[in-house]
Structure formats: C-alpha cells, structure tokens
Amino acid sequence: MLVTIEQSRTYSPLDNFLDSLAEKDLTCYASDLLQQHGCESMNELSQAIKRATEVCNSMHLPLQENFKVVYRSRNGEVVQDWRLSPMAYMLMVLNANAKNDLVARTQVEMVKRFLNL
C-alpha cells in the first residue's frame, strides 16, 4: 500500500488577505462562453484558457490575478470552471475557435474598437 502525505500549507491572515486582494477582479466565469455558445465543449474551452494563460506568461502578467480554478455545480454534478479577470476572459475569447460565429464577431468588434472604426 502506497501512502503519500502532503505537507499542508498553513495560511496566515496576511496570505488570506493577499489571496482575497488578488481575486477581487476575477468577475467572470469561463463557462459563460459555453453558455453563450462561444465554445462547443469543455475541451475547447480548456484549450482557449491554456492559450490565454500562455499569453499572460509571455507578457509576465500574474496568473493569480487573472485566473483561478474553481469547481461549480452544473446539472447535479461538480465540474471544473475558472474565475477570470475581464482581461483574461477577453484573451480566452480571442484564443477560442475563430470558426465560431460569436468568437469571430467578438474578434472583429475588438479590432474595430482598437482602430476606432
């Protein structure tokens, strides 16, 4: 029998405060894109999240302030989701499947806004 004992991390009040501060701007859920039919599956959504985190890593943006894995109840079962900052949510949309009409329209709208068209 193999037993693994993990050392549990104890959080100080300061750690809890810093975590709460980092999470205050995580106002979006990744699964919202599924509900809006911007992604067809959790796998597709996960790929968009992965690419969005790669963008943040490349730009040295703190992941803790933009992404947090959470678990939510959906249709009587517990599923993985992500709480995202608005920037992380938009990066996820930009990195979703461009063949999807909602994603393509959002990408075009963002470019138009950027170019002030």
WOCORHU-V730461 format. One record per pair of residues at least 4 apart in sequence whose C-alpha atoms are under 6 Angstrom apart, sorted by the first residue. I is the first residue (numbers start at 1). J is the second residue. Records with the same first field share a line. If there is no record, write none. Layout:
I->J / J
This chain:
11->15
22->65
25->85
26->83 / 84 / 85
27->85
28->83 / 84
29->82 / 83 / 84
30->82
33->38
34->38 / 39
38->102 / 103
39->45
42->46
48->92 / 95 / 96
49->92
52->91 / 92
56->60 / 61
63->67
66->84 / 85 / 88
67->83 / 84
68->82 / 83
69->81 / 82
70->80 / 81 / 82
71->79 / 80 / 81
72->78 / 79
73->77 / 78
84->88 / 89
98->103 / 104
112->116 / 117
